[in-house]
Amino acid sequence: MSEPPGAAVSLAEAPAPADTPSETLSAQRIQPLRRPGRWIVTAAVLVLVAQILHGLVTNPFYQWDRFRYWFLRPTVLDGLLVTLEVAALSAVLGLLGGILLALARLSGSPVLRAVSWTYTWLFRSVPLIVVLIFLYNFSALYRTLSLGVPFGPAFVTFDESRLATDMTIAVIGLSLNEAAYAAEVVRGGILSVDQGQHEAAAALGLPKGYQFRRIVFPQALRSITPNYVNQLIGLIKSTSLVFYVSLLDLFGAVQSMGSTYPGDVVPLLLVATVWYLILTSAVSVVQFYVERYYARGATRTLPPTPLQKARAGLAGLRARLSREAAV
């Protein structure tokens, strides 16, 4: 059957279908929302930071040449090692003591609850410097310590003046103080675990110790870690007080050198400041990876590491530059 003249239309001559509204919108370039206030505040902060850095670099009062001289001196490094040793021992003993105090506070025994509460109340009320000075003069109150029957014969006797070295006094004082704060951190972490977890563990007939070690405490660590790391950073800075019980830590070494070289007090204080910054930064890095480890199972995706953030930022910058070049 023949078609009428003029009825045939070639495909090349057929009109193109009109773009749908969604396709038209997707083809348009999205303009970001302008935020002039943010740019003004950012510029002001950058100017302020630049002025601070310029003052630090150009002000001769800081004596950066003397800072470089003192930064790695054996006296300073010996004090740094003492700080690390005192902080590490006190952190471990304080955390263990805090766990015991927290369990005592949560126990069903009224005596244990009362003793735990009293200990926490006492050591959170007394300043740390008072605790250290009291322990430093403890031999004046008790020259000997003994173990035996109360109000009866003593089986073992210790000479307190020989046992209480400067390192021992510093570690004991910091540990006693740290345990009081760690107890509240641990108790708060245990209470943050959902009650259903306790009930499920009890329904399985698991022993109490196993429930705590394998079910309750690992979940509580998600809440304990950031709070206790704050305590740990405070502990590192609190080690500067052991100078008052004749222990030359980092601050004590700097203070001693400052008394010998009065003209170098400022660069010596800067040396101590930078070392404390390095120590606390290292603890913060460890905190990030510990939190990331215990976040497994609690979040759908783990938070990216700093290296992953840097890679994502570089990839986004390259994609943005390529879009700008294409336009």
C-alpha positions in Angstrom: 0.0 0.0 0.0 1.5 3.3 -1.0 1.7 6.2 1.4 0.3 9.6 0.4 2.8 12.1 -0.9 4.6 14.1 1.8 3.6 11.6 4.5 7.0 10.0 4.9 9.4 11.6 7.4 13.0 10.5 7.7 14.5 9.8 11.1 17.1 12.5 10.6 14.4 15.1 10.1 12.3 14.0 13.1 12.2 16.6 15.8 14.3 15.7 18.9 12.2 15.1 22.0 12.1 18.0 24.4 14.2 17.7 27.6 12.3 16.8 30.7 12.4 19.3 33.6 14.6 16.9 35.7 17.2 16.6 32.9 17.2 20.4 32.4 17.8 20.9 36.2 20.5 18.3 36.3 22.4 19.9 33.4 22.5 23.2 35.2 25.5 24.0 37.4 24.6 24.2 41.1 25.7 27.4 42.7 26.8 27.1 46.3 25.1 29.2 48.9 27.1 32.3 49.6 28.1 32.8 53.2 29.8 36.2 53.5 29.8 36.1 57.3 31.8 32.9 57.3 34.4 34.3 54.9 34.8 37.5 57.1 35.2 35.4 60.3 37.7 33.1 58.5 39.7 36.1 57.2 39.8 37.6 60.7 41.0 34.4 62.3 43.7 33.9 59.7 45.0 37.4 60.3 45.0 36.8 64.1 46.9 33.5 63.7 49.4 35.2 61.3 50.0 37.9 63.8 50.6 35.4 66.6 53.0 33.4 64.5 54.8 36.5 63.4 55.2 37.6 67.0 56.5 34.1 68.1 59.1 34.1 65.3 60.3 37.7 65.3 60.2 38.5 69.1 63.8 38.3 70.4 62.4 37.7 73.9 61.7 34.1 73.2 65.4 33.4 72.3 64.8 30.5 69.9 68.5 29.9 69.6 68.6 29.0 73.3 65.5 27.0 72.8 67.2 24.8 70.3 70.2 24.5 72.6 68.1 23.3 75.6 65.5 21.1 73.8 67.6 17.9 73.6 70.0 18.5 76.5 70.6 15.4 78.6 69.2 17.1 81.7 65.9 17.8 80.0 65.7 14.3 78.5 66.4 12.7 81.9 63.5 14.8 83.3 61.3 13.7 80.4 62.0 10.1 81.1 61.1 10.6 84.8 57.8 12.2 83.7 57.0 9.3 81.4 57.8 6.8 84.1 55.7 8.5 86.7 52.8 9.1 84.4 52.8 5.5 83.0 52.9 3.9 86.5 50.3 6.2 87.9 48.0 5.8 85.0 48.0 2.0 85.2 47.7 1.9 89.0 45.1 4.6 89.0 43.0 2.8 86.4 43.2 -0.5 88.3 42.3 1.3 91.5 39.4 3.1 89.8 38.0 -0.2 88.5 38.1 -1.7 91.9 36.5 1.4 93.5 33.8 1.5 90.8 32.9 -2.2 91.3 32.8 -1.6 95.1 30.5 1.4 94.5 28.2 -0.8 92.4 28.3 -3.8 94.7 25.5 -5.0 96.9 27.6 -4.6 100.1 26.8 -1.4 102.0 30.3 -1.4 103.6 32.0 -1.5 100.2 29.8 1.2 98.8 30.4 3.4 101.8 34.2 2.9 101.7 34.3 3.6 97.9 32.2 6.7 98.2 34.3 8.0 101.1 37.5 7.4 99.3 36.3 9.2 96.1 34.9 12.1 98.1 38.1 12.5 100.1 40.6 12.4 97.3 38.5 14.6 95.0 38.3 17.2 97.7 42.0 17.4 98.8 44.4 19.2 96.3 47.0 16.9 94.8 49.9 19.1 96.1 48.6 18.5 99.6 48.5 14.8 99.1 52.1 14.7 97.8 53.4 16.9 100.6 51.6 14.8 103.2 53.1 11.6 101.8 56.5 13.2 101.6 56.3 13.9 105.4 54.6 10.6 106.2 57.7 9.3 107.9 57.3 11.9 110.6 54.0 10.4 111.5 54.8 6.7 111.1 58.4 5.7 111.2 57.6 2.0 110.7 54.8 0.2 109.0 53.8 -3.3 110.1 51.4 -6.1 109.1 49.9 -8.3 111.7 46.9 -8.6 114.0 45.1 -5.3 114.8 46.0 -4.3 118.4 48.2 -7.4 118.6 51.6 -8.7 117.5 53.1 -7.6 114.2 54.4 -10.2 111.8 56.3 -8.0 109.3 57.7 -4.6 109.9 58.9 -2.1 107.3 61.1 1.0 107.7 59.1 3.7 106.0 62.0 6.0 105.4 63.8 3.4 103.3 60.7 2.3 101.3 59.4 5.8 100.5 61.8 7.0 97.8 61.0 10.2 95.9 59.7 8.1 92.9 57.6 5.9 95.2 56.0 8.9 96.9 55.2 10.5 93.5 53.7 7.4 92.0 51.6 6.6 95.1 50.4 10.2 95.5 49.4 10.5 91.8 47.8 7.0 91.8 45.7 7.6 94.9 44.5 10.9 93.4 43.9 9.4 89.9 42.0 6.4 91.3 39.3 8.6 92.7 38.6 10.3 89.4 39.0 7.0 87.4 36.4 5.4 89.7 33.7 7.8 88.6 34.7 7.5 84.9 34.6 3.7 85.0 31.3 3.7 87.0 29.7 6.0 84.5 30.9 3.8 81.6 29.4 0.7 83.2 26.1 2.4 83.9 26.0 3.5 80.2 25.8 -0.2 79.1 22.2 -1.0 78.2 20.4 -3.0 80.9 19.3 -5.6 78.3 23.0 -6.6 77.9 23.2 -7.5 81.6 19.9 -9.4 81.4 20.9 -11.3 78.3 24.2 -12.3 79.8 22.4 -13.4 83.0 19.9 -15.4 81.0 22.7 -17.3 79.4 23.9 -18.4 82.8 27.3 -16.8 82.4 29.4 -16.3 85.6 29.5 -12.7 86.9 33.2 -12.3 86.3 32.9 -13.5 82.7 29.9 -11.2 82.1 31.9 -8.2 83.2 35.1 -9.1 81.3 33.6 -10.2 78.0 30.3 -8.4 77.7 29.9 -5.4 80.0 33.4 -3.9 80.2 34.2 -4.0 76.4 31.0 -2.0 75.8 31.7 0.3 78.6 35.1 1.2 77.2 33.4 3.2 74.4 32.3 5.6 77.0 35.3 5.2 79.4 38.0 5.8 76.8 37.5 9.5 75.9 36.8 10.5 79.5 39.8 8.6 80.9 42.1 10.0 78.3 41.1 13.5 79.5 42.2 12.3 82.9 45.4 10.9 81.5 46.3 14.2 79.9 45.6 15.9 83.2 47.8 13.3 84.9 50.7 14.1 82.5 50.5 17.8 83.4 50.0 16.9 87.1 53.4 15.2 87.1 54.9 18.7 87.2 53.9 18.8 90.9 56.3 16.0 91.9 59.0 18.7 91.7 57.8 19.7 95.2 58.7 16.3 96.6 62.3 16.6 95.3 61.8 14.5 92.1 63.3 16.1 89.1 60.8 15.4 86.3 60.6 17.5 83.1 59.3 20.6 84.9 61.7 20.1 87.8 64.7 19.9 85.4 63.6 23.0 83.6 63.0 24.8 86.9 66.4 23.8 88.2 68.2 24.9 85.0 66.2 28.2 85.1 67.6 28.9 88.6 71.1 28.2 87.4 70.7 30.2 84.1 68.3 33.1 84.9 68.6 34.5 81.4 67.2 31.3 79.9 64.0 31.1 81.9 61.7 31.8 78.9 63.3 29.4 76.4 63.4 26.7 79.1 59.7 27.2 79.8 59.1 26.9 76.0 61.1 23.7 76.0 58.8 22.2 78.7 55.7 23.5 76.9 56.7 21.9 73.6 57.5 18.6 75.3 54.1 18.6 77.1 52.4 19.3 73.8 54.2 16.4 72.2 53.2 14.0 75.0 49.5 15.1 75.0 49.4 14.9 71.2 50.7 11.4 71.2 48.1 10.4 73.8 45.4 12.0 71.6 46.5 9.9 68.6 46.3 6.7 70.7 42.9 7.8 71.9 41.6 8.1 68.4 42.6 4.6 67.4 41.4 3.1 70.6 38.0 4.8 70.2 37.9 3.6 66.6 38.7 0.0 67.6 35.9 -0.1 70.2 33.4 1.6 67.8 33.2 -1.6 65.8 29.6 -2.9 66.0 28.3 0.3 67.4 28.5 2.3 64.1 27.8 1.4 60.5 31.0 2.8 59.3 34.2 3.5 61.2 35.4 7.1 61.4 38.1 7.7 58.8 41.7 8.0 59.9 43.7 11.2 59.4 45.4 9.6 56.4 42.0 8.6 54.9 40.7 12.2 55.5 43.8 13.6 53.8 43.3 11.3 50.8 39.6 12.2 50.6 40.4 15.9 50.8 43.0 15.6 48.0 40.6 13.6 45.8 37.9 16.2 46.3 40.3 19.0 45.5 41.3 17.3 42.3 37.7 16.7 41.3 36.9 20.3 41.9 39.8 21.6 39.9 38.9 19.3 37.0 35.3 20.6 37.0 36.6 24.2 37.0 38.9 23.4 34.1 36.1 21.8 32.2 33.9 24.9 32.6 
